[in-house]
């Protein structure tokens, strides 16, 4: 019982950290979010709000995130199908 009193704050910090990471990963690797950002980036470039170099760099970054998000999605589907 005494052990739980001392470890409870650490357990809570770990759980909060895991939740923050989960939410950040969702935002970082959400396919819809990435697609919307790509569209917004394209519009900014076409309206000449950003230079071509910035556009290309940001587009490359978003495409890499998109590929990783698709890979994560495929892995999740594989895990779900193995469970059945």
C-alpha positions as CSV (number, residue, x, y, z in Angstrom):
1,X,0.0,0.0,0.0
2,X,2.8,2.4,0.9
3,X,4.5,1.6,-2.4
4,X,1.4,2.6,-4.3
5,X,1.3,6.0,-2.6
6,X,4.8,6.7,-3.9
7,X,4.4,5.3,-7.4
8,X,1.0,6.7,-8.1
9,X,2.2,10.2,-9.3
10,X,4.7,8.5,-11.6
11,X,2.1,6.2,-13.0
12,X,-0.2,9.2,-13.7
13,X,2.7,11.1,-15.4
14,X,3.4,8.0,-17.6
15,X,-0.3,7.6,-18.6
16,X,-0.6,11.3,-19.4
17,X,2.6,11.2,-21.5
18,X,1.3,8.1,-23.4
19,X,-2.0,9.9,-24.1
20,X,-0.2,13.1,-25.3
21,X,1.9,10.9,-27.6
22,X,-1.1,9.1,-28.9
23,X,-2.9,12.4,-29.7
24,X,0.2,13.9,-31.3
25,X,0.7,10.8,-33.5
26,X,-3.0,11.0,-34.5
27,X,-2.5,14.6,-35.7
28,X,0.8,13.9,-37.3
29,X,-0.2,10.8,-39.2
30,X,-3.9,11.4,-39.8
31,X,-4.5,10.8,-43.5
32,X,-7.3,13.4,-43.8
33,X,-5.3,16.0,-42.0
34,X,-2.3,15.5,-44.3
35,X,-4.5,15.6,-47.4
36,X,-6.1,18.8,-46.3
37,X,-2.6,20.3,-45.6
38,X,-1.5,19.3,-49.1
39,X,-4.5,21.0,-50.6
40,X,-3.9,24.1,-48.6
41,X,-0.3,24.1,-49.5
42,X,-1.1,23.8,-53.2
43,X,-3.6,26.7,-53.0
44,X,-1.0,28.9,-51.2
45,X,1.5,28.1,-53.9
46,X,-0.9,28.8,-56.8
47,X,-1.9,32.1,-55.2
48,X,1.8,33.0,-54.9
49,X,1.7,33.3,-51.2
50,X,4.7,31.1,-50.8
51,X,7.8,30.6,-53.1
52,X,8.3,27.4,-55.0
53,X,11.2,26.2,-52.8
54,X,9.1,26.5,-49.7
55,X,6.3,24.7,-51.5
56,X,8.5,21.8,-52.6
57,X,10.1,21.4,-49.2
58,X,6.8,21.3,-47.3
59,X,5.2,19.1,-50.0
60,X,8.0,16.6,-49.6
61,X,7.6,16.6,-45.8
62,X,3.8,16.1,-46.1
63,X,4.2,13.3,-48.7
64,X,6.7,11.4,-46.4
65,X,4.2,11.7,-43.5
66,X,1.4,10.5,-45.8
67,X,3.4,7.4,-46.8
68,X,4.2,6.7,-43.2
69,X,0.5,7.1,-42.3
70,X,-0.5,4.7,-45.0
71,X,2.0,2.2,-43.8
72,X,0.7,2.5,-40.2
73,X,-2.9,2.0,-41.5
74,X,-1.8,-1.1,-43.4
75,X,-0.1,-2.5,-40.4
76,X,-3.2,-1.9,-38.3
77,X,-5.4,-3.7,-40.9
78,X,-3.0,-6.6,-40.9
79,X,-3.1,-6.8,-37.1
80,X,-6.9,-6.7,-37.1
81,X,-7.2,-9.5,-39.7
82,X,-4.8,-11.7,-37.8
83,X,-6.9,-11.5,-34.7
84,X,-9.9,-12.9,-36.5
